[in-house]
Amino acid sequence: MTDGNVTREIDHDEYDPVGTLALIVLYFVILLLMWGFTYFIEFLGNDPTPMLLA
């Protein structure tokens, strides 16, 4: 008889955070791509945006 709740506990030595590392690297790559896109759109060939002082 099974109750449907199957859990598996892993020890600290068995934990391999490759998926977490891959996700962090993916987010970093997306951040770099967005930064590059923003740089080329906002700053390349244009004057800096004037600051508004009240």
All heavy atoms as atom14 arrays in JSON, in Angstrom:
{
  "sequence": "MTDGNVTREIDHDEYDPVGTLALIVLYFVILLLMWGFTYFIEFLGNDPTPMLLA",
  "atom14_mask": [
    [1, 1, 1, 1, 1, 1, 1, 1, 0, 0, 0, 0, 0, 0],
    [1, 1, 1, 1, 1, 1, 1, 0, 0, 0, 0, 0, 0, 0],
    [1, 1, 1, 1, 1, 1, 1, 1, 0, 0, 0, 0, 0, 0],
    [1, 1, 1, 1, 0, 0, 0, 0, 0, 0, 0, 0, 0, 0],
    [1, 1, 1, 1, 1, 1, 1, 1, 0, 0, 0, 0, 0, 0],
    [1, 1, 1, 1, 1, 1, 1, 0, 0, 0, 0, 0, 0, 0],
    [1, 1, 1, 1, 1, 1, 1, 0, 0, 0, 0, 0, 0, 0],
    [1, 1, 1, 1, 1, 1, 1, 1, 1, 1, 1, 0, 0, 0],
    [1, 1, 1, 1, 1, 1, 1, 1, 1, 0, 0, 0, 0, 0],
    [1, 1, 1, 1, 1, 1, 1, 1, 0, 0, 0, 0, 0, 0],
    [1, 1, 1, 1, 1, 1, 1, 1, 0, 0, 0, 0, 0, 0],
    [1, 1, 1, 1, 1, 1, 1, 1, 1, 1, 0, 0, 0, 0],
    [1, 1, 1, 1, 1, 1, 1, 1, 0, 0, 0, 0, 0, 0],
    [1, 1, 1, 1, 1, 1, 1, 1, 1, 0, 0, 0, 0, 0],
    [1, 1, 1, 1, 1, 1, 1, 1, 1, 1, 1, 1, 0, 0],
    [1, 1, 1, 1, 1, 1, 1, 1, 0, 0, 0, 0, 0, 0],
    [1, 1, 1, 1, 1, 1, 1, 0, 0, 0, 0, 0, 0, 0],
    [1, 1, 1, 1, 1, 1, 1, 0, 0, 0, 0, 0, 0, 0],
    [1, 1, 1, 1, 0, 0, 0, 0, 0, 0, 0, 0, 0, 0],
    [1, 1, 1, 1, 1, 1, 1, 0, 0, 0, 0, 0, 0, 0],
    [1, 1, 1, 1, 1, 1, 1, 1, 0, 0, 0, 0, 0, 0],
    [1, 1, 1, 1, 1, 0, 0, 0, 0, 0, 0, 0, 0, 0],
    [1, 1, 1, 1, 1, 1, 1, 1, 0, 0, 0, 0, 0, 0],
    [1, 1, 1, 1, 1, 1, 1, 1, 0, 0, 0, 0, 0, 0],
    [1, 1, 1, 1, 1, 1, 1, 0, 0, 0, 0, 0, 0, 0],
    [1, 1, 1, 1, 1, 1, 1, 1, 0, 0, 0, 0, 0, 0],
    [1, 1, 1, 1, 1, 1, 1, 1, 1, 1, 1, 1, 0, 0],
    [1, 1, 1, 1, 1, 1, 1, 1, 1, 1, 1, 0, 0, 0],
    [1, 1, 1, 1, 1, 1, 1, 0, 0, 0, 0, 0, 0, 0],
    [1, 1, 1, 1, 1, 1, 1, 1, 0, 0, 0, 0, 0, 0],
    [1, 1, 1, 1, 1, 1, 1, 1, 0, 0, 0, 0, 0, 0],
    [1, 1, 1, 1, 1, 1, 1, 1, 0, 0, 0, 0, 0, 0],
    [1, 1, 1, 1, 1, 1, 1, 1, 0, 0, 0, 0, 0, 0],
    [1, 1, 1, 1, 1, 1, 1, 1, 0, 0, 0, 0, 0, 0],
    [1, 1, 1, 1, 1, 1, 1, 1, 1, 1, 1, 1, 1, 1],
    [1, 1, 1, 1, 0, 0, 0, 0, 0, 0, 0, 0, 0, 0],
    [1, 1, 1, 1, 1, 1, 1, 1, 1, 1, 1, 0, 0, 0],
    [1, 1, 1, 1, 1, 1, 1, 0, 0, 0, 0, 0, 0, 0],
    [1, 1, 1, 1, 1, 1, 1, 1, 1, 1, 1, 1, 0, 0],
    [1, 1, 1, 1, 1, 1, 1, 1, 1, 1, 1, 0, 0, 0],
    [1, 1, 1, 1, 1, 1, 1, 1, 0, 0, 0, 0, 0, 0],
    [1, 1, 1, 1, 1, 1, 1, 1, 1, 0, 0, 0, 0, 0],
    [1, 1, 1, 1, 1, 1, 1, 1, 1, 1, 1, 0, 0, 0],
    [1, 1, 1, 1, 1, 1, 1, 1, 0, 0, 0, 0, 0, 0],
    [1, 1, 1, 1, 0, 0, 0, 0, 0, 0, 0, 0, 0, 0],
    [1, 1, 1, 1, 1, 1, 1, 1, 0, 0, 0, 0, 0, 0],
    [1, 1, 1, 1, 1, 1, 1, 1, 0, 0, 0, 0, 0, 0],
    [1, 1, 1, 1, 1, 1, 1, 0, 0, 0, 0, 0, 0, 0],
    [1, 1, 1, 1, 1, 1, 1, 0, 0, 0, 0, 0, 0, 0],
    [1, 1, 1, 1, 1, 1, 1, 0, 0, 0, 0, 0, 0, 0],
    [1, 1, 1, 1, 1, 1, 1, 1, 0, 0, 0, 0, 0, 0],
    [1, 1, 1, 1, 1, 1, 1, 1, 0, 0, 0, 0, 0, 0],
    [1, 1, 1, 1, 1, 1, 1, 1, 0, 0, 0, 0, 0, 0],
    [1, 1, 1, 1, 1, 0, 0, 0, 0, 0, 0, 0, 0, 0]
  ],
  "atom14_positions": [
    [[0.85, -1.17, 0.0], [0.0, 0.0, 0.0], [0.89, 1.23, 0.0], [1.8, 1.38, 0.79], [-0.88, -0.04, 1.25], [-1.77, 1.14, 1.37], [-2.86, 0.88, 2.79], [-3.57, 2.45, 2.89], [0.0, 0.0, 0.0], [0.0, 0.0, 0.0], [0.0, 0.0, 0.0], [0.0, 0.0, 0.0], [0.0, 0.0, 0.0], [0.0, 0.0, 0.0]],
    [[0.66, 2.11, -0.97], [1.42, 3.35, -1.05], [0.49, 4.53, -0.79], [-0.69, 4.5, -1.12], [2.05, 3.51, -2.43], [1.02, 3.55, -3.4], [2.99, 2.35, -2.74], [0.0, 0.0, 0.0], [0.0, 0.0, 0.0], [0.0, 0.0, 0.0], [0.0, 0.0, 0.0], [0.0, 0.0, 0.0], [0.0, 0.0, 0.0], [0.0, 0.0, 0.0]],
    [[1.06, 5.55, -0.2], [0.25, 6.73, 0.09], [0.49, 7.85, -0.92], [-0.14, 8.89, -0.86], [0.52, 7.23, 1.5], [1.97, 7.55, 1.73], [2.84, 6.81, 1.27], [2.25, 8.54, 2.37], [0.0, 0.0, 0.0], [0.0, 0.0, 0.0], [0.0, 0.0, 0.0], [0.0, 0.0, 0.0], [0.0, 0.0, 0.0], [0.0, 0.0, 0.0]],
    [[1.42, 7.68, -1.9], [1.63, 8.68, -2.93], [2.61, 9.76, -2.58], [2.99, 10.55, -3.42], [0.0, 0.0, 0.0], [0.0, 0.0, 0.0], [0.0, 0.0, 0.0], [0.0, 0.0, 0.0], [0.0, 0.0, 0.0], [0.0, 0.0, 0.0], [0.0, 0.0, 0.0], [0.0, 0.0, 0.0], [0.0, 0.0, 0.0], [0.0, 0.0, 0.0]],
    [[3.02, 9.84, -1.36], [3.99, 10.85, -0.96], [5.36, 10.19, -0.85], [5.72, 9.62, 0.15], [3.62, 11.47, 0.39], [2.36, 12.29, 0.29], [2.07, 12.84, -0.75], [1.63, 12.37, 1.38], [0.0, 0.0, 0.0], [0.0, 0.0, 0.0], [0.0, 0.0, 0.0], [0.0, 0.0, 0.0], [0.0, 0.0, 0.0], [0.0, 0.0, 0.0]],
    [[6.1, 10.28, -1.93], [7.43, 9.7, -1.95], [8.43, 10.82, -1.74], [8.47, 11.79, -2.49], [7.71, 9.0, -3.3], [9.12, 8.45, -3.32], [6.7, 7.9, -3.52], [0.0, 0.0, 0.0], [0.0, 0.0, 0.0], [0.0, 0.0, 0.0], [0.0, 0.0, 0.0], [0.0, 0.0, 0.0], [0.0, 0.0, 0.0], [0.0, 0.0, 0.0]],
    [[9.2, 10.7, -0.73], [10.23, 11.7, -0.47], [11.57, 11.0, -0.33], [11.64, 9.86, 0.12], [9.96, 12.5, 0.82], [9.88, 11.59, 1.9], [8.67, 13.28, 0.71], [0.0, 0.0, 0.0], [0.0, 0.0, 0.0], [0.0, 0.0, 0.0], [0.0, 0.0, 0.0], [0.0, 0.0, 0.0], [0.0, 0.0, 0.0], [0.0, 0.0, 0.0]],
    [[12.57, 11.69, -0.76], [13.93, 11.14, -0.66], [14.8, 12.2, -0.04], [14.93, 13.31, -0.56], [14.46, 10.77, -2.03], [15.87, 10.23, -1.98], [16.34, 9.79, -3.37], [17.75, 9.49, -3.31], [18.69, 10.15, -3.98], [18.35, 11.13, -4.77], [19.95, 9.81, -3.86], [0.0, 0.0, 0.0], [0.0, 0.0, 0.0], [0.0, 0.0, 0.0]],
    [[15.38, 11.9, 1.06], [16.27, 12.84, 1.72], [17.68, 12.58, 1.24], [18.11, 11.43, 1.1], [16.18, 12.69, 3.23], [14.83, 13.07, 3.77], [14.81, 13.04, 5.29], [15.9, 13.03, 5.89], [13.72, 13.01, 5.85], [0.0, 0.0, 0.0], [0.0, 0.0, 0.0], [0.0, 0.0, 0.0], [0.0, 0.0, 0.0], [0.0, 0.0, 0.0]],
    [[18.39, 13.66, 0.95], [19.77, 13.52, 0.53], [20.67, 14.17, 1.57], [20.29, 15.13, 2.24], [20.01, 14.15, -0.86], [19.65, 15.63, -0.88], [19.24, 13.41, -1.92], [20.03, 16.33, -2.15], [0.0, 0.0, 0.0], [0.0, 0.0, 0.0], [0.0, 0.0, 0.0], [0.0, 0.0, 0.0], [0.0, 0.0, 0.0], [0.0, 0.0, 0.0]],
    [[21.85, 13.62, 1.67], [22.82, 14.16, 2.61], [23.52, 15.36, 2.0], [23.4, 15.65, 0.81], [23.86, 13.1, 2.96], [23.26, 11.95, 3.73], [22.23, 12.17, 4.4], [23.81, 10.82, 3.63], [0.0, 0.0, 0.0], [0.0, 0.0, 0.0], [0.0, 0.0, 0.0], [0.0, 0.0, 0.0], [0.0, 0.0, 0.0], [0.0, 0.0, 0.0]],
    [[24.29, 16.03, 2.81], [25.03, 17.19, 2.34], [26.04, 16.8, 1.26], [26.26, 17.54, 0.3], [25.76, 17.84, 3.52], [26.39, 19.15, 3.18], [26.98, 19.45, 1.99], [26.54, 20.27, 3.91], [27.46, 20.67, 1.99], [27.21, 21.19, 3.15], [0.0, 0.0, 0.0], [0.0, 0.0, 0.0], [0.0, 0.0, 0.0], [0.0, 0.0, 0.0]],
    [[26.63, 15.64, 1.38], [27.63, 15.2, 0.41], [27.0, 14.8, -0.92], [27.65, 14.87, -1.96], [28.42, 14.02, 0.96], [29.25, 14.42, 2.17], [29.58, 15.62, 2.26], [29.55, 13.54, 3.01], [0.0, 0.0, 0.0], [0.0, 0.0, 0.0], [0.0, 0.0, 0.0], [0.0, 0.0, 0.0], [0.0, 0.0, 0.0], [0.0, 0.0, 0.0]],
    [[25.75, 14.42, -0.93], [25.08, 14.04, -2.16], [24.53, 15.23, -2.94], [24.2, 15.1, -4.1], [23.92, 13.1, -1.86], [24.33, 11.74, -1.38], [23.13, 10.89, -1.06], [22.26, 11.36, -0.31], [23.07, 9.78, -1.59], [0.0, 0.0, 0.0], [0.0, 0.0, 0.0], [0.0, 0.0, 0.0], [0.0, 0.0, 0.0], [0.0, 0.0, 0.0]],
    [[24.43, 16.36, -2.28], [23.84, 17.55, -2.91], [24.8, 18.07, -3.97], [25.95, 18.39, -3.69], [23.55, 18.61, -1.86], [22.94, 19.85, -2.43], [21.67, 19.82, -2.99], [23.64, 21.05, -2.42], [21.1, 20.97, -3.51], [23.08, 22.19, -2.94], [21.82, 22.14, -3.48], [21.27, 23.26, -4.01], [0.0, 0.0, 0.0], [0.0, 0.0, 0.0]],
    [[24.35, 18.18, -5.19], [25.15, 18.65, -6.31], [24.36, 19.77, -7.0], [23.47, 19.51, -7.81], [25.42, 17.51, -7.28], [26.44, 17.9, -8.33], [27.16, 18.88, -8.12], [26.51, 17.19, -9.35], [0.0, 0.0, 0.0], [0.0, 0.0, 0.0], [0.0, 0.0, 0.0], [0.0, 0.0, 0.0], [0.0, 0.0, 0.0], [0.0, 0.0, 0.0]],
    [[24.69, 21.02, -6.69], [23.87, 22.12, -7.2], [24.2, 22.54, -8.62], [24.32, 23.73, -8.91], [24.17, 23.23, -6.19], [25.58, 22.98, -5.8], [25.71, 21.47, -5.78], [0.0, 0.0, 0.0], [0.0, 0.0, 0.0], [0.0, 0.0, 0.0], [0.0, 0.0, 0.0], [0.0, 0.0, 0.0], [0.0, 0.0, 0.0], [0.0, 0.0, 0.0]],
    [[24.32, 21.63, -9.53], [24.64, 21.96, -10.92], [23.48, 22.74, -11.55], [23.71, 23.71, -12.28], [24.94, 20.68, -11.72], [25.11, 20.99, -13.19], [26.18, 20.01, -11.18], [0.0, 0.0, 0.0], [0.0, 0.0, 0.0], [0.0, 0.0, 0.0], [0.0, 0.0, 0.0], [0.0, 0.0, 0.0], [0.0, 0.0, 0.0], [0.0, 0.0, 0.0]],
    [[22.28, 22.37, -11.27], [21.13, 23.08, -11.82], [21.06, 24.51, -11.32], [20.78, 25.43, -12.1], [0.0, 0.0, 0.0], [0.0, 0.0, 0.0], [0.0, 0.0, 0.0], [0.0, 0.0, 0.0], [0.0, 0.0, 0.0], [0.0, 0.0, 0.0], [0.0, 0.0, 0.0], [0.0, 0.0, 0.0], [0.0, 0.0, 0.0], [0.0, 0.0, 0.0]],
    [[21.34, 24.71, -10.06], [21.34, 26.06, -9.5], [22.44, 26.89, -10.13], [22.24, 28.05, -10.49], [21.53, 26.01, -7.97], [20.5, 25.21, -7.43], [21.49, 27.39, -7.38], [0.0, 0.0, 0.0], [0.0, 0.0, 0.0], [0.0, 0.0, 0.0], [0.0, 0.0, 0.0], [0.0, 0.0, 0.0], [0.0, 0.0, 0.0], [0.0, 0.0, 0.0]],
    [[23.61, 26.3, -10.29], [24.72, 27.02, -10.93], [24.39, 27.36, -12.38], [24.66, 28.47, -12.84], [25.99, 26.17, -10.86], [27.23, 26.8, -11.49], [27.62, 28.06, -10.74], [28.36, 25.81, -11.49], [0.0, 0.0, 0.0], [0.0, 0.0, 0.0], [0.0, 0.0, 0.0], [0.0, 0.0, 0.0], [0.0, 0.0, 0.0], [0.0, 0.0, 0.0]],
    [[23.78, 26.44, -13.08], [23.39, 26.7, -14.47], [22.38, 27.83, -14.55], [22.45, 28.68, -15.43], [22.82, 25.43, -15.1], [0.0, 0.0, 0.0], [0.0, 0.0, 0.0], [0.0, 0.0, 0.0], [0.0, 0.0, 0.0], [0.0, 0.0, 0.0], [0.0, 0.0, 0.0], [0.0, 0.0, 0.0], [0.0, 0.0, 0.0], [0.0, 0.0, 0.0]],
    [[21.44, 27.86, -13.61], [20.44, 28.93, -13.6], [21.08, 30.28, -13.3], [20.75, 31.29, -13.94], [19.38, 28.61, -12.55], [18.1, 29.41, -12.6], [17.4, 29.22, -13.93], [17.2, 29.02, -11.47], [0.0, 0.0, 0.0], [0.0, 0.0, 0.0], [0.0, 0.0, 0.0], [0.0, 0.0, 0.0], [0.0, 0.0, 0.0], [0.0, 0.0, 0.0]],
    [[22.03, 30.32, -12.38], [22.72, 31.57, -12.07], [23.53, 32.05, -13.27], [23.52, 33.24, -13.61], [23.61, 31.39, -10.81], [22.73, 31.23, -9.58], [24.56, 32.56, -10.66], [23.49, 30.85, -8.33], [0.0, 0.0, 0.0], [0.0, 0.0, 0.0], [0.0, 0.0, 0.0], [0.0, 0.0, 0.0], [0.0, 0.0, 0.0], [0.0, 0.0, 0.0]],
    [[24.2, 31.14, -13.94], [24.98, 31.51, -15.14], [24.05, 32.01, -16.24], [24.34, 33.0, -16.91], [25.83, 30.31, -15.62], [26.42, 30.58, -16.99], [26.92, 30.02, -14.61], [0.0, 0.0, 0.0], [0.0, 0.0, 0.0], [0.0, 0.0, 0.0], [0.0, 0.0, 0.0], [0.0, 0.0, 0.0], [0.0, 0.0, 0.0], [0.0, 0.0, 0.0]],
    [[22.91, 31.36, -16.4], [21.94, 31.8, -17.4], [21.44, 33.21, -17.09], [21.35, 34.06, -17.98], [20.77, 30.83, -17.47], [19.65, 31.2, -18.44], [20.16, 31.13, -19.87], [18.47, 30.29, -18.24], [0.0, 0.0, 0.0], [0.0, 0.0, 0.0], [0.0, 0.0, 0.0], [0.0, 0.0, 0.0], [0.0, 0.0, 0.0], [0.0, 0.0, 0.0]],
    [[21.12, 33.48, -15.83], [20.68, 34.82, -15.45], [21.78, 35.85, -15.69], [21.51, 36.97, -16.12], [20.24, 34.86, -13.99], [18.91, 34.21, -13.74], [18.59, 33.76, -12.48], [17.97, 34.05, -14.74], [17.37, 33.16, -12.22], [16.76, 33.46, -14.5], [16.47, 33.02, -13.24], [15.25, 32.44, -12.98], [0.0, 0.0, 0.0], [0.0, 0.0, 0.0]],
    [[23.04, 35.48, -15.42], [24.14, 36.41, -15.63], [24.31, 36.7, -17.12], [24.55, 37.85, -17.51], [25.43, 35.82, -15.04], [26.57, 36.76, -15.05], [26.59, 37.85, -14.2], [27.63, 36.57, -15.91], [27.65, 38.73, -14.21], [28.69, 37.44, -15.92], [28.71, 38.53, -15.07], [0.0, 0.0, 0.0], [0.0, 0.0, 0.0], [0.0, 0.0, 0.0]],
    [[24.18, 35.71, -17.96], [24.28, 35.91, -19.41], [23.15, 36.82, -19.89], [23.37, 37.73, -20.7], [24.27, 34.56, -20.14], [24.08, 34.74, -21.63], [25.55, 33.81, -19.86], [0.0, 0.0, 0.0], [0.0, 0.0, 0.0], [0.0, 0.0, 0.0], [0.0, 0.0, 0.0], [0.0, 0.0, 0.0], [0.0, 0.0, 0.0], [0.0, 0.0, 0.0]],
    [[21.95, 36.6, -19.39], [20.82, 37.46, -19.76], [21.09, 38.89, -19.31], [20.83, 39.85, -20.04], [19.51, 36.92, -19.16], [19.11, 35.63, -19.87], [18.39, 37.95, -19.26], [17.95, 34.89, -19.22], [0.0, 0.0, 0.0], [0.0, 0.0, 0.0], [0.0, 0.0, 0.0], [0.0, 0.0, 0.0], [0.0, 0.0, 0.0], [0.0, 0.0, 0.0]],
    [[21.64, 39.06, -18.1], [21.96, 40.39, -17.6], [22.99, 41.08, -18.49], [22.85, 42.27, -18.81], [22.48, 40.28, -16.16], [22.86, 41.58, -15.48], [21.62, 42.41, -15.22], [23.59, 41.31, -14.2], [0.0, 0.0, 0.0], [0.0, 0.0, 0.0], [0.0, 0.0, 0.0], [0.0, 0.0, 0.0], [0.0, 0.0, 0.0], [0.0, 0.0, 0.0]],
    [[24.01, 40.35, -18.91], [25.02, 40.93, -19.79], [24.42, 41.31, -21.16], [24.75, 42.36, -21.72], [26.18, 39.96, -19.98], [27.1, 39.82, -18.78], [28.18, 38.77, -19.08], [27.75, 41.13, -18.42], [0.0, 0.0, 0.0], [0.0, 0.0, 0.0], [0.0, 0.0, 0.0], [0.0, 0.0, 0.0], [0.0, 0.0, 0.0], [0.0, 0.0, 0.0]],
    [[23.57, 40.47, -21.69], [22.92, 40.79, -22.96], [22.04, 42.03, -22.84], [22.05, 42.89, -23.73], [22.1, 39.6, -23.45], [22.91, 38.39, -23.94], [21.98, 37.23, -24.25], [23.71, 38.76, -25.16], [0.0, 0.0, 0.0], [0.0, 0.0, 0.0], [0.0, 0.0, 0.0], [0.0, 0.0, 0.0], [0.0, 0.0, 0.0], [0.0, 0.0, 0.0]],
    [[21.31, 42.13, -21.76], [20.46, 43.3, -21.55], [21.29, 44.56, -21.36], [20.94, 45.64, -21.84], [19.52, 43.08, -20.36], [18.51, 41.99, -20.58], [17.41, 42.31, -21.97], [16.45, 43.62, -21.3], [0.0, 0.0, 0.0], [0.0, 0.0, 0.0], [0.0, 0.0, 0.0], [0.0, 0.0, 0.0], [0.0, 0.0, 0.0], [0.0, 0.0, 0.0]],
    [[22.42, 44.43, -20.64], [23.3, 45.58, -20.46], [23.86, 46.03, -21.8], [23.9, 47.23, -22.1], [24.43, 45.23, -19.5], [25.34, 46.38, -19.26], [25.18, 47.4, -18.38], [26.56, 46.67, -19.98], [26.21, 48.28, -18.5], [27.07, 47.86, -19.47], [27.24, 46.03, -21.0], [28.25, 48.42, -19.94], [28.41, 46.58, -21.48], [28.91, 47.75, -20.94]],
    [[24.32, 45.11, -22.62], [24.84, 45.44, -23.92], [23.79, 46.08, -24.82], [24.05, 47.07, -25.5], [0.0, 0.0, 0.0], [0.0, 0.0, 0.0], [0.0, 0.0, 0.0], [0.0, 0.0, 0.0], [0.0, 0.0, 0.0], [0.0, 0.0, 0.0], [0.0, 0.0, 0.0], [0.0, 0.0, 0.0], [0.0, 0.0, 0.0], [0.0, 0.0, 0.0]],
    [[22.61, 45.54, -24.79], [21.51, 46.11, -25.57], [21.21, 47.53, -25.11], [21.05, 48.45, -25.92], [20.27, 45.22, -25.42], [19.07, 45.72, -26.16], [19.0, 45.6, -27.54], [18.02, 46.31, -25.49], [17.9, 46.07, -28.22], [16.92, 46.77, -26.16], [16.86, 46.65, -27.54], [0.0, 0.0, 0.0], [0.0, 0.0, 0.0], [0.0, 0.0, 0.0]],
    [[21.16, 47.75, -23.83], [20.89, 49.08, -23.29], [22.01, 50.05, -23.67], [21.76, 51.2, -24.03], [20.73, 49.03, -21.77], [19.67, 48.14, -21.46], [20.44, 50.4, -21.19], [0.0, 0.0, 0.0], [0.0, 0.0, 0.0], [0.0, 0.0, 0.0], [0.0, 0.0, 0.0], [0.0, 0.0, 0.0], [0.0, 0.0, 0.0], [0.0, 0.0, 0.0]],
    [[23.25, 49.59, -23.6], [24.38, 50.46, -23.95], [24.29, 50.9, -25.41], [24.43, 52.09, -25.71], [25.69, 49.72, -23.7], [26.9, 50.48, -24.17], [27.38, 51.54, -23.4], [27.53, 50.17, -25.36], [28.49, 52.27, -23.83], [28.62, 50.89, -25.79], [29.1, 51.93, -25.02], [30.17, 52.64, -25.45], [0.0, 0.0, 0.0], [0.0, 0.0, 0.0]],
    [[24.04, 49.97, -26.29], [24.01, 50.32, -27.71], [22.8, 51.18, -28.05], [22.88, 52.05, -28.91], [24.03, 49.07, -28.59], [25.39, 48.47, -28.68], [25.68, 47.28, -28.04], [26.39, 49.12, -29.38], [26.95, 46.74, -28.12], [27.66, 48.59, -29.46], [27.94, 47.39, -28.83], [0.0, 0.0, 0.0], [0.0, 0.0, 0.0], [0.0, 0.0, 0.0]],
    [[21.71, 50.99, -27.4], [20.52, 51.78, -27.7], [20.6, 53.16, -27.06], [20.32, 54.18, -27.68], [19.24, 51.06, -27.2], [19.04, 49.76, -27.96], [18.02, 51.94, -27.3], [18.83, 49.94, -29.44], [0.0, 0.0, 0.0], [0.0, 0.0, 0.0], [0.0, 0.0, 0.0], [0.0, 0.0, 0.0], [0.0, 0.0, 0.0], [0.0, 0.0, 0.0]],
    [[21.02, 53.22, -25.8], [20.92, 54.46, -25.04], [22.13, 55.37, -25.24], [21.98, 56.58, -25.36], [20.76, 54.14, -23.55], [20.58, 55.35, -22.66], [19.25, 56.04, -22.85], [18.3, 55.36, -23.29], [19.16, 57.23, -22.58], [0.0, 0.0, 0.0], [0.0, 0.0, 0.0], [0.0, 0.0, 0.0], [0.0, 0.0, 0.0], [0.0, 0.0, 0.0]],
    [[23.34, 54.82, -25.28], [24.52, 55.67, -25.19], [25.33, 55.76, -26.46], [26.04, 56.73, -26.66], [25.43, 55.17, -24.06], [24.77, 55.2, -22.73], [24.48, 54.02, -22.07], [24.41, 56.39, -22.15], [23.86, 54.04, -20.85], [23.78, 56.42, -20.93], [23.5, 55.24, -20.28], [0.0, 0.0, 0.0], [0.0, 0.0, 0.0], [0.0, 0.0, 0.0]],
    [[25.29, 54.81, -27.3], [26.15, 54.81, -28.47], [25.64, 55.82, -29.49], [24.55, 55.72, -30.02], [26.19, 53.41, -29.09], [27.3, 53.18, -30.1], [28.66, 53.31, -29.42], [27.17, 51.82, -30.72], [0.0, 0.0, 0.0], [0.0, 0.0, 0.0], [0.0, 0.0, 0.0], [0.0, 0.0, 0.0], [0.0, 0.0, 0.0], [0.0, 0.0, 0.0]],
    [[26.44, 56.82, -29.78], [26.09, 57.81, -30.77], [25.18, 58.9, -30.28], [24.82, 59.79, -31.03], [0.0, 0.0, 0.0], [0.0, 0.0, 0.0], [0.0, 0.0, 0.0], [0.0, 0.0, 0.0], [0.0, 0.0, 0.0], [0.0, 0.0, 0.0], [0.0, 0.0, 0.0], [0.0, 0.0, 0.0], [0.0, 0.0, 0.0], [0.0, 0.0, 0.0]],
    [[24.78, 58.86, -29.04], [23.9, 59.88, -28.48], [24.61, 60.58, -27.33], [25.5, 60.03, -26.7], [22.61, 59.27, -27.95], [21.79, 58.64, -29.04], [21.78, 59.1, -30.17], [21.1, 57.56, -28.72], [0.0, 0.0, 0.0], [0.0, 0.0, 0.0], [0.0, 0.0, 0.0], [0.0, 0.0, 0.0], [0.0, 0.0, 0.0], [0.0, 0.0, 0.0]],
    [[24.18, 61.82, -27.09], [24.68, 62.51, -25.92], [24.05, 61.91, -24.69], [22.96, 61.32, -24.75], [24.31, 64.0, -25.99], [25.06, 64.71, -27.1], [26.15, 64.23, -27.46], [24.54, 65.72, -27.61], [0.0, 0.0, 0.0], [0.0, 0.0, 0.0], [0.0, 0.0, 0.0], [0.0, 0.0, 0.0], [0.0, 0.0, 0.0], [0.0, 0.0, 0.0]],
    [[24.73, 62.03, -23.55], [24.12, 61.52, -22.33], [22.8, 62.23, -22.03], [22.6, 63.39, -22.38], [25.15, 61.83, -21.25], [26.41, 62.07, -21.97], [26.06, 62.56, -23.32], [0.0, 0.0, 0.0], [0.0, 0.0, 0.0], [0.0, 0.0, 0.0], [0.0, 0.0, 0.0], [0.0, 0.0, 0.0], [0.0, 0.0, 0.0], [0.0, 0.0, 0.0]],
    [[21.92, 61.52, -21.43], [20.63, 62.08, -21.07], [20.83, 63.16, -20.0], [21.49, 62.91, -19.0], [19.72, 60.97, -20.51], [19.62, 59.94, -21.48], [18.34, 61.51, -20.19], [0.0, 0.0, 0.0], [0.0, 0.0, 0.0], [0.0, 0.0, 0.0], [0.0, 0.0, 0.0], [0.0, 0.0, 0.0], [0.0, 0.0, 0.0], [0.0, 0.0, 0.0]],
    [[20.32, 64.37, -20.25], [20.51, 65.43, -19.24], [19.76, 65.11, -17.96], [18.66, 64.57, -17.97], [19.94, 66.67, -19.92], [19.03, 66.16, -20.96], [19.53, 64.82, -21.38], [0.0, 0.0, 0.0], [0.0, 0.0, 0.0], [0.0, 0.0, 0.0], [0.0, 0.0, 0.0], [0.0, 0.0, 0.0], [0.0, 0.0, 0.0], [0.0, 0.0, 0.0]],
    [[20.4, 65.47, -16.86], [19.75, 65.24, -15.56], [18.81, 66.39, -15.26], [19.09, 67.55, -15.55], [20.81, 65.12, -14.46], [21.66, 63.9, -14.59], [22.87, 63.76, -13.27], [21.83, 63.73, -11.85], [0.0, 0.0, 0.0], [0.0, 0.0, 0.0], [0.0, 0.0, 0.0], [0.0, 0.0, 0.0], [0.0, 0.0, 0.0], [0.0, 0.0, 0.0]],
    [[17.71, 66.08, -14.71], [16.75, 67.1, -14.32], [16.98, 67.46, -12.87], [16.94, 66.61, -11.99], [15.32, 66.6, -14.51], [14.93, 66.26, -15.94], [13.54, 65.66, -15.97], [14.99, 67.5, -16.81], [0.0, 0.0, 0.0], [0.0, 0.0, 0.0], [0.0, 0.0, 0.0], [0.0, 0.0, 0.0], [0.0, 0.0, 0.0], [0.0, 0.0, 0.0]],
    [[17.28, 68.74, -12.65], [17.47, 69.22, -11.29], [16.33, 70.16, -10.95], [16.01, 71.08, -11.7], [18.81, 69.96, -11.15], [20.04, 69.1, -11.46], [21.29, 69.96, -11.39], [20.15, 67.97, -10.46], [0.0, 0.0, 0.0], [0.0, 0.0, 0.0], [0.0, 0.0, 0.0], [0.0, 0.0, 0.0], [0.0, 0.0, 0.0], [0.0, 0.0, 0.0]],
    [[15.74, 69.96, -9.83], [14.6, 70.81, -9.43], [15.08, 72.0, -8.64], [16.03, 72.06, -8.01], [13.6, 70.03, -8.61], [0.0, 0.0, 0.0], [0.0, 0.0, 0.0], [0.0, 0.0, 0.0], [0.0, 0.0, 0.0], [0.0, 0.0, 0.0], [0.0, 0.0, 0.0], [0.0, 0.0, 0.0], [0.0, 0.0, 0.0], [0.0, 0.0, 0.0]]
  ]
}
